[in-house]
Amino acid sequence: MTTESKSAMTSVASMASTPASGAPLTERQEARRRRILQATTRLASRGGFDAVQMREVAETSGVALGTLYRYFPSKVHLLVATMQDQLGQLHATLCKRPPTEPDPAARVAQTLMRAFRAMQREPHLADAMVRALTFADRSVSAEVDLVSRLTTAIILDAMGLPGPAGPEQLSAVRVIEHTWHSALITWLSGRASIAQVKIDIETVCRLIGPTACPPPGADGR
């Protein structure tokens, strides 16, 4: 796991343990937050963005509506947090089963396509999360930034760099991240096929260029 990846995961843990009030969560509060995110995921999976209503989330998760708003001030905050949670789960899975391609660009493309296929299995949930990111204003900037940092961490881990990423590599990662997000939007809107998404992702990943890095885990790390 890269330094950037460890930093992102630390930020996730910190934000996941801090409700809107700013006070650290107790174990009971963390369990309540987990129920809220699980309820949101179920509702979004069934009906997308419009199906996630704060009152129904509160009822489904067994918390008072006022309590829900203390954790998440709006539906957009809630769905962006859900995307953080989904990316965190993906990152954990990729750490257990890293990409196997010998070339860094191919590893990143393989990783992003795995992420895309996970969203493909839950298109309503994917649409809800992406719409929330699109609608997010400055009040959600910290949460949106963390989604970006998680995505960056996933890409950097897939690259398998022997040391910290340089400015050119980080620039390439940002372009890859933007392309992946754009590909999700065009696919969800029906303007791009899965085959086209794959081509776009593989094309932009070539910005990484060839390096001598082995696949993650190949050197025993």
JOZI-V50044 format. One record per backbone hydrogen bond with DSSP energy under -1.0 kcal/mol. CO is the residue of the C=O (numbers start at 0). NH is the residue of the N-H. E is the energy in kcal/mol with one decimal. If there is no record, write none. Layout:
co = <CO CO>
nh = <NH NH>
e = <E E>
This chain:
co = <1 2 3 4 5 6 7 8 9 10 11 14 16 18 22 25 26 27 28 29 30 31 32 33 34 35 36 37 38 39 40 41 42 43 48 50 52 53 54 55 56 57 63 64 65 66 67 69 73 74 75 76 77 78 79 80 81 82 83 84 85 86 87 88 89 90 91 92 102 103 104 105 106 107 108 109 110 111 112 113 114 115 116 121 122 123 124 125 126 127 128 129 130 131 136 137 139 140 141 142 143 144 145 146 147 148 149 150 151 152 153 154 155 165 166 167 168 169 170 171 172 173 174 175 176 177 178 179 180 181 182 183 184 185 186 192 193 194 195 196 197 198 199 200 202 203 204 214 216>
nh = <5 6 7 8 9 10 11 12 13 14 15 17 24 21 18 29 30 31 32 33 34 35 36 37 38 39 40 41 42 43 44 45 46 47 51 52 56 57 58 59 60 62 67 68 69 70 71 19 77 78 79 80 81 82 83 84 85 86 87 88 89 90 91 92 93 94 95 96 106 107 108 109 110 111 112 113 114 115 116 117 118 119 120 125 126 127 128 129 130 131 132 133 134 135 139 140 143 144 145 146 147 148 149 150 151 152 153 154 155 156 157 158 159 169 170 171 172 173 174 175 176 177 178 179 180 181 182 183 184 185 186 187 188 190 189 196 197 198 199 200 201 202 203 204 205 206 207 217 219>
e = <-2.4 -2.3 -2.2 -2.3 -2.1 -2.1 -2.1 -2.3 -2.2 -2.7 -2.9 -1.7 -1.7 -1.8 -1.0 -2.5 -1.9 -1.8 -2.6 -2.3 -2.0 -2.1 -2.2 -2.3 -2.6 -2.3 -2.4 -2.2 -2.4 -2.8 -2.3 -1.5 -2.3 -2.6 -1.2 -1.2 -2.7 -2.4 -2.3 -2.9 -2.3 -2.4 -2.2 -2.0 -1.2 -1.4 -3.0 -2.2 -2.0 -2.6 -2.5 -2.2 -1.7 -1.9 -2.1 -2.3 -2.5 -2.7 -2.4 -2.1 -2.2 -2.7 -2.1 -2.1 -2.6 -1.9 -1.4 -2.7 -2.3 -2.4 -2.3 -2.5 -2.5 -2.7 -2.1 -1.7 -2.1 -2.5 -2.6 -1.8 -1.7 -2.3 -1.5 -2.6 -2.5 -2.2 -2.4 -2.5 -2.5 -1.9 -2.0 -2.1 -2.4 -1.2 -1.8 -1.6 -2.6 -2.5 -1.6 -1.7 -2.1 -2.4 -2.4 -2.3 -2.6 -2.4 -2.2 -2.2 -2.8 -2.4 -1.8 -1.9 -1.5 -2.6 -2.1 -2.2 -2.4 -2.1 -2.0 -2.4 -2.7 -2.5 -2.3 -2.5 -2.3 -2.5 -2.7 -2.1 -1.9 -2.6 -2.2 -2.8 -1.9 -2.6 -1.5 -2.2 -2.3 -1.9 -2.6 -2.6 -2.5 -2.3 -2.5 -2.0 -1.0 -1.8 -1.6 -2.4 -1.4>
